[in-house]
Amino acid sequence: MARCGCGGGLCNCVVEAGTNVSVSGSGSAANPYVISAEVPCEDVRACLSAGPGITLDQATGEISADLSGQAGNNVVIGPDGGLYVPTSGGAVLSGCGLDGDGTASAPLVAATMPWPYPCPIDANAGGVYCDSNGVLRSDPRPRMTFTSYTEEHDHPDVPVPAAQNTVIDSFTVNVTNPDPCRPALVYSEREVDVRVVLPAGAGAGTGHGSDEMFYMRNTGTGSIVGAHAQATKFLPESFTLGPGATAPITLNATAGRGSGGAYYYLVNFNLRALIINL
């Protein structure tokens, strides 16, 4: 070091050690200066902070992985100190209605059975739905409802009309579809019983709708009191009721071909409805 006058083994340069620095040697060619620096861990820790996925212990300086405590997390620290997911991680135990364990080789699927019907499944199968409690539900169950109505009307000895199938009384009931989800087919069975009095030589016919279903003529010499026949019809035609809807059914009692002073005094109605939801 010429500038410091270090020739001949003498050196006039002075080197002082600063903070965390040490100096050794005399500066000669045979004994050069050696400058060493050492930074304590305590000074370095203040410069470090934990980021996503990392935890830092400022007291010890230990840095480690931050494992989430969220449910379903299967990441663990293995015996060798590394992060890994066990082979069974993410797998589930399948219960009723489920197959597989959720792994790549056995994904979780719904347990189904072959479609056993000759019709196409896409056009004819029902649905499966999830309710507000997370429970699987199927289509609404089919149901059939049978209701019966009856009513009796007294009449003050009314002459039987001469014209056939004249409406003499009516009975109306309201039929309600009990299903809040699906329309209903309604079939009805209807009965009308008209009680008539037939003096000698008198005749009368009774029925309902457009059908005369009973006719009787008294060929004797005394009166026939309470002549009647319980005429029944099951109507093959049906009508449709919307979900929860109500519609009236009217049953008309008829009489006609009255002669010889025939009269009626009582009409009995019976109506039965079969309501089908499929």
C-alpha positions in Angstrom: 0.0 0.0 0.0 2.3 2.7 -1.3 0.2 5.7 -0.3 0.2 4.6 3.2 3.9 4.2 3.3 3.7 0.4 3.7 6.9 -0.3 1.9 9.6 -2.2 3.8 7.1 -4.0 5.9 5.9 -0.9 7.6 2.4 0.6 7.1 1.0 3.9 8.3 -2.6 3.2 7.3 -5.0 2.7 10.3 -8.1 0.5 9.7 -10.7 0.5 12.4 -13.5 -2.0 12.9 -17.1 -0.6 12.9 -20.3 -2.1 14.2 -20.5 -5.8 13.6 -17.1 -5.6 11.8 -13.8 -7.1 12.8 -10.3 -6.4 11.4 -7.2 -8.6 11.7 -3.7 -8.4 10.2 -1.1 -5.6 10.1 -1.5 -4.6 6.4 1.8 -6.0 5.2 2.2 -8.4 2.4 2.9 -11.1 4.8 0.1 -10.2 7.2 -2.6 -8.4 5.2 -5.7 -6.9 6.7 -8.7 -9.3 6.9 -12.0 -7.5 7.4 -15.0 -9.6 8.5 -18.6 -8.6 9.1 -21.3 -10.5 11.0 -24.9 -9.5 11.3 -26.8 -10.9 14.3 -30.1 -12.7 13.7 -31.9 -10.2 15.9 -31.1 -7.5 13.4 -32.3 -9.6 10.4 -35.6 -10.6 12.0 -36.9 -7.1 12.0 -36.7 -7.1 8.2 -38.8 -10.2 7.8 -42.6 -10.6 7.8 -45.1 -13.4 7.2 -46.9 -13.5 3.9 -49.8 -15.7 2.6 -49.2 -19.3 3.6 -46.3 -18.5 5.9 -46.0 -18.0 9.7 -43.0 -16.3 11.3 -42.1 -16.4 15.0 -40.3 -13.1 15.6 -39.0 -14.4 18.9 -37.2 -17.4 17.5 -37.0 -16.5 13.8 -38.6 -19.8 12.8 -40.4 -19.7 9.5 -43.0 -22.4 8.8 -46.0 -23.1 6.6 -49.4 -21.7 7.7 -51.9 -24.6 7.4 -55.5 -23.4 7.0 -57.9 -24.5 9.7 -60.9 -24.4 7.3 -63.1 -27.5 7.2 -62.1 -29.8 4.4 -58.4 -28.9 4.3 -56.4 -32.1 4.1 -52.9 -30.6 3.8 -50.5 -31.8 6.6 -46.8 -31.7 7.5 -45.3 -35.1 7.0 -42.7 -36.9 9.2 -40.0 -35.6 6.9 -41.1 -32.0 7.5 -42.6 -31.5 4.0 -46.1 -30.6 3.0 -48.3 -33.4 1.6 -51.9 -34.5 1.1 -52.5 -38.1 2.3 -53.7 -40.6 -0.3 -57.1 -40.6 1.3 -57.2 -36.8 1.5 -60.4 -35.4 0.0 -62.0 -38.8 0.0 -65.4 -39.4 1.6 -67.3 -42.3 2.9 -70.3 -42.8 0.6 -73.6 -43.7 2.2 -77.0 -44.6 0.9 -77.5 -43.4 -2.7 -73.8 -42.6 -3.3 -70.9 -44.5 -4.9 -67.2 -43.7 -5.0 -64.9 -42.0 -2.4 -64.3 -38.7 -4.2 -60.8 -39.5 -5.4 -59.7 -39.3 -9.0 -59.9 -43.0 -9.5 -63.3 -43.3 -7.8 -65.2 -40.0 -8.2 -68.3 -39.5 -6.1 -71.5 -40.3 -8.1 -75.2 -41.0 -7.5 -75.9 -44.7 -7.1 -78.4 -45.5 -9.8 -80.0 -48.6 -11.2 -80.8 -49.5 -14.8 -84.0 -48.0 -16.3 -86.4 -51.0 -16.4 -89.1 -49.7 -18.7 -89.4 -49.9 -22.5 -90.1 -46.2 -22.9 -87.3 -43.7 -23.3 -85.9 -42.4 -20.0 -85.3 -38.9 -21.3 -88.9 -38.3 -22.2 -90.6 -40.2 -19.3 -88.5 -40.2 -16.2 -89.4 -38.0 -13.2 -87.1 -35.5 -11.5 -85.0 -35.4 -8.3 -84.9 -32.1 -6.4 -83.2 -30.5 -3.4 -85.4 -29.0 -0.8 -84.7 -26.0 1.6 -83.1 -28.4 4.1 -80.7 -29.9 1.5 -82.7 -33.2 1.3 -83.3 -34.9 -2.0 -86.9 -35.1 -3.0 -88.7 -36.8 -5.9 -91.8 -35.7 -7.9 -95.0 -35.3 -5.9 -96.6 -38.6 -5.0 -99.6 -39.7 -7.1 -102.9 -39.5 -5.3 -106.5 -40.4 -5.7 -109.3 -38.7 -3.7 -112.9 -39.9 -3.5 -115.6 -37.5 -2.3 -119.3 -38.0 -1.8 -122.2 -35.5 -1.6 -125.9 -36.1 -1.0 -128.9 -33.9 -0.6 -132.7 -34.4 -0.4 -135.2 -31.8 -1.6 -138.9 -31.8 -0.6 -141.5 -30.6 -3.2 -145.1 -29.8 -2.4 -146.8 -32.3 -4.7 -145.8 -30.8 -8.0 -147.4 -32.2 -11.2 -145.1 -34.1 -13.5 -144.6 -32.1 -16.7 -145.8 -33.4 -19.9 -142.6 -32.6 -21.9 -140.0 -35.3 -21.6 -136.7 -34.6 -19.8 -137.9 -31.4 -18.2 -135.5 -30.2 -15.5 -137.4 -30.1 -12.2 -134.5 -29.7 -9.7 -130.8 -29.1 -9.6 -128.0 -29.9 -7.2 -124.6 -28.2 -7.4 -121.4 -29.1 -5.5 -117.9 -27.6 -5.6 -115.1 -30.1 -6.2 -111.6 -29.1 -5.2 -108.3 -30.5 -6.5 -106.4 -31.3 -3.2 -103.0 -31.4 -5.0 -101.2 -28.0 -4.9 -98.7 -29.1 -7.6 -100.5 -31.0 -10.4 -103.8 -30.9 -12.3 -106.4 -33.5 -11.6 -108.7 -35.6 -13.7 -112.2 -35.7 -12.2 -114.7 -38.5 -12.9 -118.2 -38.4 -11.4 -120.9 -41.0 -10.5 -124.3 -39.5 -10.2 -127.6 -40.7 -8.8 -131.1 -39.2 -8.9 -134.2 -40.6 -7.2 -137.5 -38.9 -7.8 -140.5 -40.1 -5.8 -143.8 -39.8 -7.7 -147.5 -40.6 -7.0 -149.4 -42.2 -9.8 -153.2 -42.2 -9.5 -155.1 -44.9 -11.4 -154.3 -44.6 -15.1 -151.5 -42.0 -14.5 -148.0 -42.3 -15.9 -144.6 -40.5 -15.4 -141.0 -40.7 -16.3 -137.9 -39.5 -14.4 -134.2 -39.3 -15.0 -131.3 -36.9 -15.0 -129.4 -35.0 -17.6 -130.8 -35.8 -21.0 -131.8 -39.3 -20.2 -135.2 -40.6 -19.0 -134.1 -43.6 -17.0 -137.4 -44.7 -15.4 -141.0 -44.7 -16.6 -144.1 -46.2 -15.0 -147.8 -46.2 -15.8 -150.4 -47.3 -13.3 -152.8 -49.7 -14.9 -154.5 -50.5 -11.7 -157.5 -49.0 -9.9 -155.8 -47.5 -6.9 -153.0 -45.0 -6.5 -149.3 -45.9 -6.4 -147.5 -43.8 -3.8 -143.7 -43.4 -3.8 -143.0 -44.9 -7.2 -139.3 -44.4 -8.0 -136.1 -45.9 -9.3 -132.6 -44.9 -8.3 -131.0 -44.0 -11.6 -127.2 -44.1 -11.6 -124.7 -42.8 -14.1 -120.9 -43.0 -14.2 -119.9 -40.4 -16.6 -117.0 -41.5 -18.8 -116.1 -38.0 -19.7 -113.8 -36.2 -17.4 -112.6 -32.6 -16.9 -109.4 -31.2 -15.6 -108.9 -29.1 -12.5 -105.7 -27.1 -12.1 -103.6 -27.4 -9.0 -105.7 -26.4 -6.0 -108.5 -25.3 -8.2 -112.2 -25.6 -7.5 -115.0 -26.2 -10.1 -118.8 -26.8 -9.7 -120.5 -30.0 -10.8 -124.3 -29.6 -11.4 -126.6 -32.6 -11.3 -130.1 -32.0 -13.0 -133.1 -34.1 -12.1 -135.6 -34.4 -14.9 -139.2 -35.6 -15.2 -141.7 -35.9 -18.1 -144.5 -37.6 -19.9 -146.7 -36.9 -16.9 -150.4 -37.9 -17.3 -153.5 -38.7 -15.3 -152.6 -36.4 -12.4 -149.1 -37.8 -11.7 -147.1 -35.7 -9.3 -143.7 -35.8 -7.5 -142.9 -34.8 -3.9 -139.3 -35.6 -3.2 -136.0 -35.6 -5.1 -132.9 -37.3 -3.7 -129.4 -36.4 -5.1 -126.2 -38.4 -4.7 -122.9 -37.4 -6.4 -119.5 -39.0 -6.0 -116.3 -37.6 -7.5 -113.1 -39.5 -8.1 -110.1 -37.0 -8.3 -106.9 -38.5 -9.8 -103.5 -36.8 -9.6 -100.7 -38.5 -11.5 
